Amino acid sequence: MIPTVANLAGGGPTYIWTPSLPMPLLRLVTEAGLLDAWLVADLLAAIGAIGVLAAAATAVREYAVAATLLALVTAVSLAATATGALLPLCYALVYTAGLVLVRRARPFST
C-alpha cells in the first residue's frame, strides 16, 4: 500500500494527522481525554491497518462498515492537508481509491 511505504520510508511508523493538526483542535482532543485514542487511530491509519480492516469488512460483505472506515480516514486526511501537509494528502487519495473499490464491489443502494 502506497501510504504504508511512504510512512515506513521515513524510518518507521509515524503519525500522519497529528503533526498537521491546528493547535486549537489538538487542545480540544487532549482536553476531551481522547489524545490516546486519537494517536492510536492515527498510527493505525498510517500503517494501513484501517485499510486492512476495510478490506476484511468487504470480504465478509459488510460494505457499509468498509465504506465508513475508508471515508473517515479520507475526511480526516483531507482536513489535515489544509495546513499544507502532503503526506495526509497521499493517504486521502489512497483511502479514497479504496472507497471507490468498495463502492464498485457493492452499490450502497440494495
C-alpha positions as CSV (number, residue, x, y, z in Angstrom):
1,M,0.0,0.0,0.0
2,I,1.5,3.4,-1.0
3,P,0.9,5.2,2.3
4,T,2.5,2.5,4.3
5,V,5.6,2.6,2.1
6,A,5.7,6.4,2.3
7,N,5.3,6.2,6.1
8,L,7.9,3.5,6.7
9,A,10.4,5.1,4.3
10,G,10.8,7.8,7.0
11,G,12.4,5.4,9.4
12,G,9.4,3.7,11.0
13,P,5.7,4.3,11.6
14,T,4.9,7.9,12.1
15,Y,1.7,9.9,12.7
16,I,0.1,11.3,9.6
17,W,-2.5,13.7,11.1
18,T,-1.2,14.8,14.5
19,P,1.7,17.0,13.3
20,S,-0.8,18.7,10.9
21,L,-3.5,19.4,13.5
22,P,-4.1,23.0,14.3
23,M,-3.3,23.7,18.0
24,P,-6.9,24.5,19.0
25,L,-8.1,21.2,17.6
26,L,-5.2,19.3,19.3
27,R,-6.1,21.1,22.6
28,L,-9.8,20.0,22.2
29,V,-8.8,16.4,21.6
30,T,-6.5,16.5,24.6
31,E,-9.0,18.2,27.0
32,A,-11.6,15.7,26.0
33,G,-9.3,12.9,27.1
34,L,-9.1,11.5,23.6
35,L,-5.5,12.0,22.8
36,D,-4.5,8.4,23.4
37,A,-7.3,7.1,21.2
38,W,-6.5,9.7,18.5
39,L,-2.8,8.7,18.4
40,V,-3.8,5.0,18.1
41,A,-6.2,5.8,15.3
42,D,-3.6,7.9,13.6
43,L,-1.0,5.2,13.7
44,L,-3.5,2.5,12.6
45,A,-4.4,4.6,9.5
46,A,-0.7,5.4,8.8
47,I,0.4,1.8,8.8
48,G,-2.6,0.7,6.7
49,A,-4.4,-1.3,9.4
50,I,-7.6,0.6,8.9
51,G,-7.4,-0.2,5.2
52,V,-6.9,-3.9,6.1
53,L,-10.0,-3.8,8.3
54,A,-12.0,-2.2,5.5
55,A,-10.7,-5.0,3.1
56,A,-11.8,-7.6,5.7
57,A,-15.2,-6.0,6.0
58,T,-15.6,-6.0,2.3
59,A,-14.6,-9.7,2.2
60,V,-17.5,-10.5,4.5
61,R,-19.8,-8.2,2.6
62,E,-20.1,-5.6,5.3
63,Y,-19.8,-2.8,2.7
64,A,-21.2,-0.1,4.9
65,V,-18.6,-0.7,7.6
66,A,-15.8,-0.7,5.0
67,A,-17.1,2.5,3.4
68,T,-17.4,4.2,6.8
69,L,-13.8,3.3,7.8
70,L,-12.4,4.5,4.5
71,A,-14.5,7.6,4.4
72,L,-13.4,8.6,8.0
73,V,-9.7,8.2,7.2
74,T,-10.2,10.2,3.9
75,A,-12.1,13.0,5.7
76,V,-9.5,13.4,8.5
77,S,-6.6,13.2,6.0
78,L,-8.2,15.8,3.8
79,A,-8.7,18.1,6.8
80,A,-5.1,17.7,7.7
81,T,-4.0,18.8,4.3
82,A,-5.5,22.2,5.0
83,T,-2.3,23.0,6.9
84,G,-0.2,22.3,3.7
85,A,0.9,18.8,4.8
86,L,1.5,16.5,1.8
87,L,1.6,13.1,3.5
88,P,-2.0,13.2,4.6
89,L,-2.9,14.0,1.0
90,C,-1.3,10.8,-0.1
91,Y,-3.4,8.9,2.4
92,A,-6.6,10.7,1.4
93,L,-6.0,9.7,-2.2
94,V,-5.3,6.1,-1.5
95,Y,-8.1,5.6,1.0
96,T,-10.5,7.4,-1.5
97,A,-9.4,4.9,-4.1
98,G,-10.3,2.1,-1.6
99,L,-13.7,3.7,-1.1
100,V,-14.3,3.7,-4.9
101,L,-13.4,0.0,-5.0
102,V,-15.7,-0.8,-2.1
103,R,-18.5,1.1,-3.9
104,R,-17.8,-0.9,-7.1
105,A,-17.9,-4.2,-5.1
106,R,-21.4,-3.5,-3.9
107,P,-23.5,-0.4,-4.6
108,F,-24.8,1.2,-1.4
109,S,-28.4,1.1,-2.5
110,T,-29.6,-2.5,-2.1
